[in-house]
Amino acid sequence: MADFDITSGERDGMGPHGTKVGLLRVLGPAHVWALGVGIVLVGEYMGWNFAVGKGGAYAALIACWFAGILYTCVAMIDSEVTSTVAAAGGQYTQAKHIVGPLMAFNVGLYLVFAYTMLEAANAITAGYLISVVATMTGYTGELDQRPFIILVIMFLAWLNYRGVLATLTFNLVITAIAFAAIIMLFLSTSGILGGGIMQHAALFEGHELPYGWIGVLASMHFGLWYYLGIEGTTQAAEEVRSPARALPFGTLAGIMTLLIAATLTWYICSGVLPWEFLGDGVNGSVAPLFDTARLSGSNALIWFLGFGTLFATLASANGCINDASRAWFAMGRDKYLPAWFGAVHPKYRTPYRAIIFLVPIALIFALGAPLDQVITFSILSGLLEYTFMPLNIILFRKKWPMGSIKRGYEHPFHPLPAIVLLTLCGITFFAVFLGYGTQLVAMIGFYIVVSLWFHFRRYRYVDRGAQFTMPWPKPQGY
Amino acid sequence: MAHYVPPKQGKFSQLIDVVVLVALTVGALFVPLWLNLAGSSKSVATPVEAPTWEALGQNTVQAAQYEALGYTPETAHDLILSRFDYSFTAGALIVMIVVIVAYYWLMLKFSESEYREVISEKFGGK
């Protein structure tokens, strides 16, 4: 057993090199929960309904639960590794210590693109919502959504620039309100409080599985959207006071919250909205919970869900900026990217250069690409990341078997979660191929090209031994 | 193993690296959009002339919900009847599988050789 014990109080507050310098350690388990759920909860407010369009309402429910299994495996695996590799960068830092530099570079880019695209999708939805509110309050023209999209991204980037504690406390409050809005809509429309308006049987009649079983497979593509981003809790590893306790607790509580929220969301929306309308997130229902509230006939619910949608998009975009900038910062600190990005703000102790640099990237996609394409870019990066995770945990257990280092959390039934995760990733690749094969191949082509660029050019600037910052013993087999 | 001392990268060289990475990123994501190769679009296989809710396959509850949302049979026609085409060729599927497997193989192979250097330098003969 190594001397180093991740679970000891002695490690709390230390940076990745065992020093007291670096990002500020101020977060607790509730912030970790807020970071994970805050990023993801917007997936219940918009985007998941494309799964209905791909295969019908039942297919979306099946996809919801299978994607739930996929993400439960992700949360279990992630909790074990990140409670041991407690440093900024999350899965990037895990890959660096367990698989190797090139894999780490790729994983870092998956993280940045998954979160930046999700941030862009959130800004698009916020702009749409503001235009709907303008129409509802009497504005008759066509509202230009672009200034609001820019404002959302700039404001949240500024908040992130100023400090992580304020950012994630803000997330905690607005995420809780957005979650409460879903619960209130469920209670009000299901008949528990007052008269119910659910009509599942009549709305499904004749449209149970409009594409047959291949539609169920196709739905897995957008089924991921119910939960995409929960793995972002690991990005806070260097800023939580006690990573070994807070990270597993926050992550596992987060996935449980989302499983409940996703199922409730499907139940509420599919019982009120016809599937063709619900399933078209561009020409039909952009914000399905909000549309359901509009059909409830209650102004209070409409406003509550309107704010819920807006808060969910803000919380998600906020968390995405936090996570993408940490991954970019961590790669800069290791010189996988230009070292200029590895700077910490002298006063606010945030990765301010990474935060600022990613603002125009998010704006390019928020202003220049349609919502379903932006979501697909995010899902594809996430899917590549989830495919890496089973490989990561298998190598982690092989190189540092149980007992060789102290883990903050040990996930049960290994290697079953890894095998299930790999299988579900394979199914989701097929689902993406059914509709968006060109993007899939284009994106993997991109990763191959940048991998060659990294291996043959960029890696020369990286200090070999200094990348390994965990005080672990030598891995077995080396 | 001798300690590897990386060269110091100048500001201009750092800038070039960032520009290359951003150009590749934007290109990979936007080129399929510009070439109209992005995503499967839906289409209406058999349009209905003078549509009614019955002709569009909607029962009374479904029709009532569409009307509550502000639709008429005419305005809901494309929304209700458009469908994805999930047909594909075995060749396209095989290409996708080969690309994905080749990508991960490349990752693991290059990563392993780099990782051995890292471990060798970090731990030496210990």
Interface residues (C-beta under 8 A of the other chain):
Chain A: G53 K54 V99 G100 P101 L102 M103 A104 N106 F113 Q199 A202 L203 E205 G206 H207 P210 Y211 I214 G215 A218 V272 L273 P274 E276 F277 D280 N283 G284 D291 L295 K335 L337 P338 A339 W340 F357 I361 I364 F365 G368 A369 D372 Q373 T376 F377 T387 L391 F429 F430 F433 L434 G435 Y436 G437 T438 Q439 L440 V441 A442 M443 I444 G445 F446 Y447 I448 V449 V450 S451 W453 H455 R457 R458 Y459 R460 Y461 V462 D463 R464 G465 Q467 F468 K474 P475 Y478
Chain B: H3 Y4 V5 P6 P7 Q9 K11 Q14 L15 D17 V18 V20 L21 V22 L24 T25 V26 G27 A28 L29 F30 V31 P32 L33 L37 A38 G39 S40 K42 G57 Q58 N59 V61 Q62 Q65 Y66 A68 L69 Y71 A76 D78 L79 I80 R83 F84 Y86 F88 A92 L93 V95 M96 V99 I100 A102 Y103 Y104 L106 M107 L108 F110 S111 E112 S113 E114 Y115 R116 E117 V118 I119 S120 E121 K122 F123 K126
